[in-house]
């Protein structure tokens, strides 16, 4: 099974973007197969999630 991670780079006044490298390392260290997608506009996360099926 593959994990889908959708994140808003502007969340937390930009802290989400800063945490991404640590999240990627943690996923790799745990051998978790993940696809990481970034939202580009309001409502985009819903579209990304729907397209993942």
MARTI-821693 format. One record per residue: residue in three letters; y, z, x of N, C-alpha, C, CB in turn. Coordinates in steps of 0.2 Angstrom, whole numbers, plus 2048, in hexadecimal, padded with zeros to 3 digits. Atoms other than C-alpha are relative to their C-alpha. Glycine has a CB too. Example, Ala and Ser with C-alpha at 12.3 -4.5 7.8 and 13.67 -1.06 7.14 Angstrom:
ala7FA8008047EA82783E8068008048008067FB;ser7FA7FF7FC7FB8248448058037FC8027F9802;
END
This chain:
unk7FA8008048008008008068008048008067FB;unk7FA8007FC8117FC8068068047FC8027F8801;unk7FA7FC8038218078038067FB800801806805;unk7FA8048008307FF7FD8068058008017FC7F9;unk7FA7FC8008408088028067FC7FF800804807;unk7FA8038028508037FA8068058028017FD7F9;unk7FB7FB7FE86080B8018077FC7FF7FF802807;unk7F980280187380A7FE8038028078038037FA;unk7FD7FE7FA87C80980F8068037FF8017F9804;unk7FA7FD80188B8108087FF8077FD8057FC7FB;unk8017F98038838208008018058067F88007FF;unk7FE7FA7FC8898308078057FE8057FA802804;unk7FB8027FC89882880E7FE7FD807805806802;unk8028047FB88E81D8197FA8038048057FE805;unk8067FC7FC88182A81F7FA7FD7FF8008077FE;unk8068048028738208177FE7FB8068007FD7F9;unk8008057FA8768128247FE8048068067FC800;unk8017FC7FA87681F8327F9803801806805801;unk8067FD80086682782D7FA7FA8007FF8047FA;unk80580580085D81682C7FB8008068037F97FF;unk8048007FA85781683E7FB805801804800807;unk8057FA80084F82783D7FB7FF7FB8048077FE;unk80580280584782282D7FB7FB8028037FE7F9;unk8048057FD8408138357FB8028058047FA803;unk8047FD7FA83981D8447FB8047FC804804805;unk8057FB80483182A8387FB7FC7FD8048047FB;unk80680480382881C82E7FC7FD8058047FB7FC;unk8048037FA82281483E7FC8058038057FC805;unk8047FB7FD81C8248457FA8027FC805806802;unk8057FE8058128288357FC7FA7FE8038037FA;unk80480680180B8168358017FE7F97F9800802;unk7FF8028078138138248037F98008058057FC;unk7FE80680181580181F8058007FB7FA7FB7FE;unk7FA8008058267FF8178047FA801804806802;unk7FB8058008327F28128078037FE7FE7FA7FA;unk7FA7FC8018447F88138057FA7FE802803806;unk7FB8058038517EF8088078047FF7FE7FD7FA;unk7F97FD8018647F28078037FD7FA8047FF807;unk7FC80280686E7F17F78067FD8038018067FB;unk7FA8047FE87D7E57F88058017FA7FE7F9801;unk7FB7FF8068857EA7E77FE8047FB8027F97FD;unk8027FB8058857F57D87FA7FC7FC8068017FB;unk8068038048747F27CF7FB7FD8048037FC7FA;unk8058047FC86C7E97DD7F98048018037FF807;unk8067FC7FE85F7F77E07FB7FE7FA801807800;unk8048028068587F37CE7FD7F98018048017F9;unk8028067FF8577E17D27FB7FF8068067FB802;unk8058007FA84E7E47E37FA8037FE803804806;unk8067FC8028427F07DB7FC7FB7FB8018067FC;unk80380580583E7E37CD7FD7FA8048057FE7FB;unk8038067FC83B7D57DA7FA8028048067FD804;unk8057FD7FB82F7E07E47F97FF7FD801807802;unk8078018038217DE7D77FD7FA8018018017F8;
END
